[in-house]
Amino acid sequence: MHYSILPIIYPEESPEYVELQYNGCNVLARVSDEGYILERLHSYDYMDFMNSDFAPGTLLNSTLID
């Protein structure tokens, strides 16, 4: 048994990010087992931010990835 004042911390995997063209916009996505998950949208058009397809955490449709 090991007694310590420090918490036992297990090393976590750092997520893998990729920049993609998705539905005509540049996005930053995290690679997961399910596919690509949207993290960040890079756009100058404010209407892109109103589109619910670009909400953070959205699972990206692979047919719309360029």
PDB file with SEQRES, HELIX, SHEET and CRYST1 records, atoms N, CA, C and O in Angstrom:
SEQRES   1 A   66  MET HIS TYR SER ILE LEU PRO ILE ILE TYR PRO GLU GLU          
SEQRES   2 A   66  SER PRO GLU TYR VAL GLU LEU GLN TYR ASN GLY CYS ASN          
SEQRES   3 A   66  VAL LEU ALA ARG VAL SER ASP GLU GLY TYR ILE LEU GLU          
SEQRES   4 A   66  ARG LEU HIS SER TYR ASP TYR MET ASP PHE MET ASN SER          
SEQRES   5 A   66  ASP PHE ALA PRO GLY THR LEU LEU ASN SER THR LEU ILE          
SEQRES   6 A   66  ASP                                                          
HELIX    1 AA1 TYR A   46  MET A   50  1                                   5    
HELIX    2 AA2 SER A   52  PHE A   54  5                                   3    
HELIX    3 AA3 SER A   62  LEU A   64  5                                   3    
SHEET    1 AA1 3 TYR A  17  TYR A  22  0                                        
SHEET    2 AA1 3 CYS A  25  VAL A  31 -1                                        
SHEET    3 AA1 3 TYR A  36  HIS A  42 -1                                        
CRYST1    1.000    1.000    1.000  90.00  90.00  90.00 P 1           1          
ATOM      1  N   MET A   1       0.842  -1.162   0.000  1.00  0.00           N  
ATOM      2  CA  MET A   1       0.000   0.000   0.000  1.00  0.00           C  
ATOM      3  C   MET A   1       0.895   1.235   0.000  1.00  0.00           C  
ATOM      4  O   MET A   1       1.940   1.271   0.649  1.00  0.00           O  
ATOM      5  N   HIS A   2       0.456   2.236  -0.741  1.00  0.00           N  
ATOM      6  CA  HIS A   2       1.250   3.454  -0.886  1.00  0.00           C  
ATOM      7  C   HIS A   2       0.454   4.640  -0.347  1.00  0.00           C  
ATOM      8  O   HIS A   2      -0.645   4.922  -0.823  1.00  0.00           O  
ATOM      9  N   TYR A   3       1.007   5.328   0.638  1.00  0.00           N  
ATOM     10  CA  TYR A   3       0.367   6.512   1.210  1.00  0.00           C  
ATOM     11  C   TYR A   3       1.095   7.751   0.712  1.00  0.00           C  
ATOM     12  O   TYR A   3       2.322   7.835   0.777  1.00  0.00           O  
ATOM     13  N   SER A   4       0.324   8.713   0.213  1.00  0.00           N  
ATOM     14  CA  SER A   4       0.917   9.929  -0.322  1.00  0.00           C  
ATOM     15  C   SER A   4      -0.070  11.079  -0.192  1.00  0.00           C  
ATOM     16  O   SER A   4      -1.284  10.876  -0.211  1.00  0.00           O  
ATOM     17  N   ILE A   5       0.461  12.286  -0.061  1.00  0.00           N  
ATOM     18  CA  ILE A   5      -0.418  13.456  -0.051  1.00  0.00           C  
ATOM     19  C   ILE A   5      -0.787  13.885  -1.469  1.00  0.00           C  
ATOM     20  O   ILE A   5      -1.700  14.687  -1.662  1.00  0.00           O  
ATOM     21  N   LEU A   6      -0.087  13.358  -2.442  1.00  0.00           N  
ATOM     22  CA  LEU A   6      -0.364  13.690  -3.835  1.00  0.00           C  
ATOM     23  C   LEU A   6      -1.390  12.721  -4.402  1.00  0.00           C  
ATOM     24  O   LEU A   6      -1.326  11.525  -4.118  1.00  0.00           O  
ATOM     25  N   PRO A   7      -2.327  13.207  -5.193  1.00  0.00           N  
ATOM     26  CA  PRO A   7      -3.301  12.295  -5.795  1.00  0.00           C  
ATOM     27  C   PRO A   7      -2.635  11.421  -6.856  1.00  0.00           C  
ATOM     28  O   PRO A   7      -1.657  11.812  -7.494  1.00  0.00           O  
ATOM     29  N   ILE A   8      -3.187  10.252  -7.018  1.00  0.00           N  
ATOM     30  CA  ILE A   8      -2.691   9.356  -8.065  1.00  0.00           C  
ATOM     31  C   ILE A   8      -3.260   9.859  -9.392  1.00  0.00           C  
ATOM     32  O   ILE A   8      -4.475   9.893  -9.587  1.00  0.00           O  
ATOM     33  N   ILE A   9      -2.381  10.240 -10.279  1.00  0.00           N  
ATOM     34  CA  ILE A   9      -2.796  10.788 -11.565  1.00  0.00           C  
ATOM     35  C   ILE A   9      -2.344   9.831 -12.660  1.00  0.00           C  
ATOM     36  O   ILE A   9      -1.166   9.495 -12.779  1.00  0.00           O  
ATOM     37  N   TYR A  10      -3.301   9.413 -13.439  1.00  0.00           N  
ATOM     38  CA  TYR A  10      -2.990   8.552 -14.564  1.00  0.00           C  
ATOM     39  C   TYR A  10      -2.804   9.427 -15.803  1.00  0.00           C  
ATOM     40  O   TYR A  10      -3.558  10.377 -16.011  1.00  0.00           O  
ATOM     41  N   PRO A  11      -1.824   9.116 -16.607  1.00  0.00           N  
ATOM     42  CA  PRO A  11      -1.614   9.937 -17.814  1.00  0.00           C  
ATOM     43  C   PRO A  11      -2.805   9.812 -18.762  1.00  0.00           C  
ATOM     44  O   PRO A  11      -3.256   8.709 -19.071  1.00  0.00           O  
ATOM     45  N   GLU A  12      -3.298  10.941 -19.209  1.00  0.00           N  
ATOM     46  CA  GLU A  12      -4.414  10.958 -20.142  1.00  0.00           C  
ATOM     47  C   GLU A  12      -3.890  11.125 -21.561  1.00  0.00           C  
ATOM     48  O   GLU A  12      -2.855  11.747 -21.798  1.00  0.00           O  
ATOM     49  N   GLU A  13      -4.631  10.555 -22.484  1.00  0.00           N  
ATOM     50  CA  GLU A  13      -4.265  10.735 -23.884  1.00  0.00           C  
ATOM     51  C   GLU A  13      -4.592  12.164 -24.292  1.00  0.00           C  
ATOM     52  O   GLU A  13      -5.656  12.688 -23.961  1.00  0.00           O  
ATOM     53  N   SER A  14      -3.679  12.779 -25.003  1.00  0.00           N  
ATOM     54  CA  SER A  14      -3.999  14.100 -25.532  1.00  0.00           C  
ATOM     55  C   SER A  14      -4.780  13.901 -26.830  1.00  0.00           C  
ATOM     56  O   SER A  14      -4.389  13.089 -27.668  1.00  0.00           O  
ATOM     57  N   PRO A  15      -5.875  14.632 -27.002  1.00  0.00           N  
ATOM     58  CA  PRO A  15      -6.703  14.434 -28.194  1.00  0.00           C  
ATOM     59  C   PRO A  15      -5.971  14.855 -29.460  1.00  0.00           C  
ATOM     60  O   PRO A  15      -5.129  15.753 -29.446  1.00  0.00           O  
ATOM     61  N   GLU A  16      -6.309  14.195 -30.537  1.00  0.00           N  
ATOM     62  CA  GLU A  16      -5.728  14.518 -31.843  1.00  0.00           C  
ATOM     63  C   GLU A  16      -6.694  15.443 -32.580  1.00  0.00           C  
ATOM     64  O   GLU A  16      -7.880  15.141 -32.715  1.00  0.00           O  
ATOM     65  N   TYR A  17      -6.175  16.564 -33.051  1.00  0.00           N  
ATOM     66  CA  TYR A  17      -6.985  17.543 -33.767  1.00  0.00           C  
ATOM     67  C   TYR A  17      -6.548  17.610 -35.226  1.00  0.00           C  
ATOM     68  O   TYR A  17      -5.370  17.449 -35.545  1.00  0.00           O  
ATOM     69  N   VAL A  18      -7.521  17.853 -36.106  1.00  0.00           N  
ATOM     70  CA  VAL A  18      -7.243  18.036 -37.530  1.00  0.00           C  
ATOM     71  C   VAL A  18      -8.052  19.232 -38.032  1.00  0.00           C  
ATOM     72  O   VAL A  18      -9.146  19.510 -37.539  1.00  0.00           O  
ATOM     73  N   GLU A  19      -7.495  19.931 -39.019  1.00  0.00           N  
ATOM     74  CA  GLU A  19      -8.230  21.013 -39.672  1.00  0.00           C  
ATOM     75  C   GLU A  19      -8.832  20.464 -40.952  1.00  0.00           C  
ATOM     76  O   GLU A  19      -8.145  19.837 -41.759  1.00  0.00           O  
ATOM     77  N   LEU A  20     -10.128  20.707 -41.129  1.00  0.00           N  
ATOM     78  CA  LEU A  20     -10.866  20.152 -42.253  1.00  0.00           C  
ATOM     79  C   LEU A  20     -11.663  21.235 -42.959  1.00  0.00           C  
ATOM     80  O   LEU A  20     -11.950  22.290 -42.394  1.00  0.00           O  
ATOM     81  N   GLN A  21     -12.013  20.952 -44.207  1.00  0.00           N  
ATOM     82  CA  GLN A  21     -13.013  21.728 -44.932  1.00  0.00           C  
ATOM     83  C   GLN A  21     -14.312  20.957 -44.763  1.00  0.00           C  
ATOM     84  O   GLN A  21     -14.433  19.828 -45.240  1.00  0.00           O  
ATOM     85  N   TYR A  22     -15.281  21.554 -44.089  1.00  0.00           N  
ATOM     86  CA  TYR A  22     -16.555  20.883 -43.844  1.00  0.00           C  
ATOM     87  C   TYR A  22     -17.686  21.781 -44.304  1.00  0.00           C  
ATOM     88  O   TYR A  22     -17.858  22.891 -43.798  1.00  0.00           O  
ATOM     89  N   ASN A  23     -18.447  21.303 -45.254  1.00  0.00           N  
ATOM     90  CA  ASN A  23     -19.608  22.030 -45.768  1.00  0.00           C  
ATOM     91  C   ASN A  23     -19.233  23.449 -46.204  1.00  0.00           C  
ATOM     92  O   ASN A  23     -20.007  24.389 -46.021  1.00  0.00           O  
ATOM     93  N   GLY A  24     -18.037  23.593 -46.783  1.00  0.00           N  
ATOM     94  CA  GLY A  24     -17.586  24.877 -47.310  1.00  0.00           C  
ATOM     95  C   GLY A  24     -16.899  25.786 -46.311  1.00  0.00           C  
ATOM     96  O   GLY A  24     -16.565  26.920 -46.654  1.00  0.00           O  
ATOM     97  N   CYS A  25     -16.674  25.328 -45.078  1.00  0.00           N  
ATOM     98  CA  CYS A  25     -16.033  26.155 -44.050  1.00  0.00           C  
ATOM     99  C   CYS A  25     -14.838  25.423 -43.455  1.00  0.00           C  
ATOM    100  O   CYS A  25     -14.786  24.194 -43.441  1.00  0.00           O  
ATOM    101  N   ASN A  26     -13.879  26.207 -42.964  1.00  0.00           N  
ATOM    102  CA  ASN A  26     -12.732  25.624 -42.271  1.00  0.00           C  
ATOM    103  C   ASN A  26     -13.111  25.359 -40.823  1.00  0.00           C  
ATOM    104  O   ASN A  26     -13.613  26.249 -40.135  1.00  0.00           O  
ATOM    105  N   VAL A  27     -12.870  24.131 -40.356  1.00  0.00           N  
ATOM    106  CA  VAL A  27     -13.182  23.767 -38.977  1.00  0.00           C  
ATOM    107  C   VAL A  27     -12.004  23.029 -38.363  1.00  0.00           C  
ATOM    108  O   VAL A  27     -11.187  22.430 -39.062  1.00  0.00           O  
ATOM    109  N   LEU A  28     -11.938  23.087 -37.046  1.00  0.00           N  
ATOM    110  CA  LEU A  28     -10.990  22.294 -36.280  1.00  0.00           C  
ATOM    111  C   LEU A  28     -11.800  21.189 -35.628  1.00  0.00           C  
ATOM    112  O   LEU A  28     -12.774  21.459 -34.925  1.00  0.00           O  
ATOM    113  N   ALA A  29     -11.402  19.943 -35.857  1.00  0.00           N  
ATOM    114  CA  ALA A  29     -12.161  18.806 -35.344  1.00  0.00           C  
ATOM    115  C   ALA A  29     -11.251  17.885 -34.547  1.00  0.00           C  
ATOM    116  O   ALA A  29     -10.055  17.771 -34.815  1.00  0.00           O  
ATOM    117  N   ARG A  30     -11.856  17.228 -33.553  1.00  0.00           N  
ATOM    118  CA  ARG A  30     -11.150  16.249 -32.732  1.00  0.00           C  
ATOM    119  C   ARG A  30     -11.458  14.866 -33.285  1.00  0.00           C  
ATOM    120  O   ARG A  30     -12.609  14.554 -33.590  1.00  0.00           O  
ATOM    121  N   VAL A  31     -10.432  14.043 -33.413  1.00  0.00           N  
ATOM    122  CA  VAL A  31     -10.594  12.683 -33.906  1.00  0.00           C  
ATOM    123  C   VAL A  31     -11.049  11.808 -32.745  1.00  0.00           C  
ATOM    124  O   VAL A  31     -10.427  11.807 -31.683  1.00  0.00           O  
ATOM    125  N   SER A  32     -12.142  11.058 -32.948  1.00  0.00           N  
ATOM    126  CA  SER A  32     -12.635  10.145 -31.920  1.00  0.00           C  
ATOM    127  C   SER A  32     -12.985   8.815 -32.572  1.00  0.00           C  
ATOM    128  O   SER A  32     -12.860   8.651 -33.786  1.00  0.00           O  
ATOM    129  N   ASP A  33     -13.422   7.875 -31.753  1.00  0.00           N  
ATOM    130  CA  ASP A  33     -13.805   6.566 -32.281  1.00  0.00           C  
ATOM    131  C   ASP A  33     -15.039   6.658 -33.174  1.00  0.00           C  
ATOM    132  O   ASP A  33     -15.188   5.880 -34.116  1.00  0.00           O  
ATOM    133  N   GLU A  34     -15.927   7.616 -32.876  1.00  0.00           N  
ATOM    134  CA  GLU A  34     -17.158   7.771 -33.656  1.00  0.00           C  
ATOM    135  C   GLU A  34     -16.928   8.501 -34.970  1.00  0.00           C  
ATOM    136  O   GLU A  34     -17.724   8.366 -35.900  1.00  0.00           O  
ATOM    137  N   GLY A  35     -15.849   9.274 -35.059  1.00  0.00           N  
ATOM    138  CA  GLY A  35     -15.561  10.074 -36.247  1.00  0.00           C  
ATOM    139  C   GLY A  35     -14.915  11.382 -35.842  1.00  0.00           C  
ATOM    140  O   GLY A  35     -14.109  11.423 -34.912  1.00  0.00           O  
ATOM    141  N   TYR A  36     -15.267  12.452 -36.539  1.00  0.00           N  
ATOM    142  CA  TYR A  36     -14.731  13.776 -36.232  1.00  0.00           C  
ATOM    143  C   TYR A  36     -15.770  14.568 -35.434  1.00  0.00           C  
ATOM    144  O   TYR A  36     -16.946  14.609 -35.797  1.00  0.00           O  
ATOM    145  N   ILE A  37     -15.324  15.190 -34.354  1.00  0.00           N  
ATOM    146  CA  ILE A  37     -16.200  16.010 -33.523  1.00  0.00           C  
ATOM    147  C   ILE A  37     -15.753  17.462 -33.649  1.00  0.00           C  
ATOM    148  O   ILE A  37     -14.586  17.784 -33.427  1.00  0.00           O  
ATOM    149  N   LEU A  38     -16.690  18.329 -34.005  1.00  0.00           N  
ATOM    150  CA  LEU A  38     -16.391  19.739 -34.238  1.00  0.00           C  
ATOM    151  C   LEU A  38     -15.972  20.425 -32.943  1.00  0.00           C  
ATOM    152  O   LEU A  38     -16.670  20.350 -31.932  1.00  0.00           O  
ATOM    153  N   GLU A  39     -14.836  21.088 -32.985  1.00  0.00           N  
ATOM    154  CA  GLU A  39     -14.337  21.841 -31.833  1.00  0.00           C  
ATOM    155  C   GLU A  39     -14.390  23.343 -32.080  1.00  0.00           C  
ATOM    156  O   GLU A  39     -14.751  24.106 -31.184  1.00  0.00           O  
ATOM    157  N   ARG A  40     -14.028  23.777 -33.300  1.00  0.00           N  
ATOM    158  CA  ARG A  40     -13.901  25.211 -33.565  1.00  0.00           C  
ATOM    159  C   ARG A  40     -14.230  25.491 -35.032  1.00  0.00           C  
ATOM    160  O   ARG A  40     -13.887  24.711 -35.920  1.00  0.00           O  
ATOM    161  N   LEU A  41     -14.893  26.608 -35.264  1.00  0.00           N  
ATOM    162  CA  LEU A  41     -15.241  27.051 -36.612  1.00  0.00           C  
ATOM    163  C   LEU A  41     -14.426  28.288 -36.942  1.00  0.00           C  
ATOM    164  O   LEU A  41     -14.367  29.226 -36.147  1.00  0.00           O  
ATOM    165  N   HIS A  42     -13.793  28.296 -38.118  1.00  0.00           N  
ATOM    166  CA  HIS A  42     -13.029  29.450 -38.590  1.00  0.00           C  
ATOM    167  C   HIS A  42     -13.774  30.027 -39.793  1.00  0.00           C  
ATOM    168  O   HIS A  42     -13.747  29.448 -40.879  1.00  0.00           O  
ATOM    169  N   SER A  43     -14.438  31.164 -39.598  1.00  0.00           N  
ATOM    170  CA  SER A  43     -15.214  31.761 -40.678  1.00  0.00           C  
ATOM    171  C   SER A  43     -15.353  33.260 -40.450  1.00  0.00           C  
ATOM    172  O   SER A  43     -15.372  33.724 -39.310  1.00  0.00           O  
ATOM    173  N   TYR A  44     -15.451  34.012 -41.542  1.00  0.00           N  
ATOM    174  CA  TYR A  44     -15.708  35.445 -41.472  1.00  0.00           C  
ATOM    175  C   TYR A  44     -17.198  35.749 -41.630  1.00  0.00           C  
ATOM    176  O   TYR A  44     -17.640  36.865 -41.357  1.00  0.00           O  
ATOM    177  N   ASP A  45     -17.959  34.769 -42.066  1.00  0.00           N  
ATOM    178  CA  ASP A  45     -19.390  34.962 -42.292  1.00  0.00           C  
ATOM    179  C   ASP A  45     -20.151  34.664 -41.000  1.00  0.00           C  
ATOM    180  O   ASP A  45     -20.138  33.532 -40.516  1.00  0.00           O  
ATOM    181  N   TYR A  46     -20.807  35.669 -40.449  1.00  0.00           N  
ATOM    182  CA  TYR A  46     -21.508  35.488 -39.174  1.00  0.00           C  
ATOM    183  C   TYR A  46     -22.660  34.494 -39.283  1.00  0.00           C  
ATOM    184  O   TYR A  46     -23.049  33.900 -38.278  1.00  0.00           O  
ATOM    185  N   MET A  47     -23.210  34.302 -40.466  1.00  0.00           N  
ATOM    186  CA  MET A  47     -24.309  33.350 -40.633  1.00  0.00           C  
ATOM    187  C   MET A  47     -23.846  31.908 -40.434  1.00  0.00           C  
ATOM    188  O   MET A  47     -24.651  31.050 -40.074  1.00  0.00           O  
ATOM    189  N   ASP A  48     -22.567  31.632 -40.662  1.00  0.00           N  
ATOM    190  CA  ASP A  48     -22.045  30.287 -40.408  1.00  0.00           C  
ATOM    191  C   ASP A  48     -22.148  29.936 -38.930  1.00  0.00           C  
ATOM    192  O   ASP A  48     -22.373  28.778 -38.578  1.00  0.00           O  
ATOM    193  N   PHE A  49     -21.983  30.932 -38.065  1.00  0.00           N  
ATOM    194  CA  PHE A  49     -22.054  30.687 -36.628  1.00  0.00           C  
ATOM    195  C   PHE A  49     -23.490  30.465 -36.159  1.00  0.00           C  
ATOM    196  O   PHE A  49     -23.710  29.896 -35.090  1.00  0.00           O  
ATOM    197  N   MET A  50     -24.461  30.907 -36.944  1.00  0.00           N  
ATOM    198  CA  MET A  50     -25.873  30.696 -36.609  1.00  0.00           C  
ATOM    199  C   MET A  50     -26.362  29.320 -37.058  1.00  0.00           C  
ATOM    200  O   MET A  50     -27.422  28.869 -36.624  1.00  0.00           O  
ATOM    201  N   ASN A  51     -25.603  28.657 -37.918  1.00  0.00           N  
ATOM    202  CA  ASN A  51     -25.973  27.350 -38.446  1.00  0.00           C  
ATOM    203  C   ASN A  51     -25.751  26.287 -37.369  1.00  0.00           C  
ATOM    204  O   ASN A  51     -24.649  26.169 -36.833  1.00  0.00           O  
ATOM    205  N   SER A  52     -26.784  25.517 -37.052  1.00  0.00           N  
ATOM    206  CA  SER A  52     -26.674  24.498 -36.001  1.00  0.00           C  
ATOM    207  C   SER A  52     -25.761  23.337 -36.399  1.00  0.00           C  
ATOM    208  O   SER A  52     -25.336  22.568 -35.537  1.00  0.00           O  
ATOM    209  N   ASP A  53     -25.454  23.199 -37.691  1.00  0.00           N  
ATOM    210  CA  ASP A  53     -24.514  22.154 -38.123  1.00  0.00           C  
ATOM    211  C   ASP A  53     -23.104  22.428 -37.625  1.00  0.00           C  
ATOM    212  O   ASP A  53     -22.283  21.513 -37.563  1.00  0.00           O  
ATOM    213  N   PHE A  54     -22.811  23.679 -37.268  1.00  0.00           N  
ATOM    214  CA  PHE A  54     -21.478  24.059 -36.815  1.00  0.00           C  
ATOM    215  C   PHE A  54     -21.407  24.265 -35.302  1.00  0.00           C  
ATOM    216  O   PHE A  54     -20.500  24.940 -34.815  1.00  0.00           O  
ATOM    217  N   ALA A  55     -22.338  23.700 -34.566  1.00  0.00           N  
ATOM    218  CA  ALA A  55     -22.319  23.824 -33.102  1.00  0.00           C  
ATOM    219  C   ALA A  55     -21.174  22.981 -32.534  1.00  0.00           C  
ATOM    220  O   ALA A  55     -20.934  21.871 -33.010  1.00  0.00           O  
ATOM    221  N   PRO A  56     -20.468  23.490 -31.531  1.00  0.00           N  
ATOM    222  CA  PRO A  56     -19.379  22.716 -30.919  1.00  0.00           C  
ATOM    223  C   PRO A  56     -19.898  21.389 -30.366  1.00  0.00           C  
ATOM    224  O   PRO A  56     -20.960  21.329 -29.747  1.00  0.00           O  
ATOM    225  N   GLY A  57     -19.130  20.333 -30.602  1.00  0.00           N  
ATOM    226  CA  GLY A  57     -19.516  19.008 -30.131  1.00  0.00           C  
ATOM    227  C   GLY A  57     -20.309  18.204 -31.141  1.00  0.00           C  
ATOM    228  O   GLY A  57     -20.656  17.051 -30.883  1.00  0.00           O  
ATOM    229  N   THR A  58     -20.603  18.805 -32.298  1.00  0.00           N  
ATOM    230  CA  THR A  58     -21.367  18.114 -33.328  1.00  0.00           C  
ATOM    231  C   THR A  58     -20.514  17.047 -34.000  1.00  0.00           C  
ATOM    232  O   THR A  58     -19.361  17.296 -34.349  1.00  0.00           O  
ATOM    233  N   LEU A  59     -21.079  15.869 -34.178  1.00  0.00           N  
ATOM    234  CA  LEU A  59     -20.409  14.807 -34.923  1.00  0.00           C  
ATOM    235  C   LEU A  59     -20.545  15.130 -36.403  1.00  0.00           C  
ATOM    236  O   LEU A  59     -21.657  15.268 -36.911  1.00  0.00           O  
ATOM    237  N   LEU A  60     -19.413  15.253 -37.100  1.00  0.00           N  
ATOM    238  CA  LEU A  60     -19.425  15.692 -38.496  1.00  0.00           C  
ATOM    239  C   LEU A  60     -19.833  14.559 -39.425  1.00  0.00           C  
ATOM    240  O   LEU A  60     -19.400  13.418 -39.265  1.00  0.00           O  
ATOM    241  N   ASN A  61     -20.667  14.889 -40.392  1.00  0.00           N  
ATOM    242  CA  ASN A  61     -21.107  13.952 -41.411  1.00  0.00           C  
ATOM    243  C   ASN A  61     -19.955  13.753 -42.397  1.00  0.00           C  
ATOM    244  O   ASN A  61     -19.493  14.715 -43.009  1.00  0.00           O  
ATOM    245  N   SER A  62     -19.496  12.528 -42.552  1.00  0.00           N  
ATOM    246  CA  SER A  62     -18.301  12.267 -43.367  1.00  0.00           C  
ATOM    247  C   SER A  62     -18.510  12.565 -44.848  1.00  0.00           C  
ATOM    248  O   SER A  62     -17.533  12.775 -45.567  1.00  0.00           O  
ATOM    249  N   THR A  63     -19.749  12.589 -45.325  1.00  0.00           N  
ATOM    250  CA  THR A  63     -19.979  12.876 -46.745  1.00  0.00           C  
ATOM    251  C   THR A  63     -19.799  14.357 -47.061  1.00  0.00           C  
ATOM    252  O   THR A  63     -19.627  14.712 -48.228  1.00  0.00           O  
ATOM    253  N   LEU A  64     -19.833  15.241 -46.042  1.00  0.00           N  
ATOM    254  CA  LEU A  64     -19.675  16.677 -46.269  1.00  0.00           C  
ATOM    255  C   LEU A  64     -18.248  17.161 -46.064  1.00  0.00           C  
ATOM    256  O   LEU A  64     -17.970  18.348 -46.232  1.00  0.00           O  
ATOM    257  N   ILE A  65     -17.338  16.258 -45.703  1.00  0.00           N  
ATOM    258  CA  ILE A  65     -15.936  16.635 -45.505  1.00  0.00           C  
ATOM    259  C   ILE A  65     -15.239  16.640 -46.854  1.00  0.00           C  
ATOM    260  O   ILE A  65     -15.271  15.649 -47.583  1.00  0.00           O  
ATOM    261  N   ASP A  66     -14.604  17.772 -47.186  1.00  0.00           N  
ATOM    262  CA  ASP A  66     -13.872  17.889 -48.462  1.00  0.00           C  
ATOM    263  C   ASP A  66     -12.458  17.406 -48.294  1.00  0.00           C  
ATOM    264  O   ASP A  66     -11.682  17.423 -49.249  1.00  0.00           O  
TER     265      ASP A  66                                                      
END                                                                             
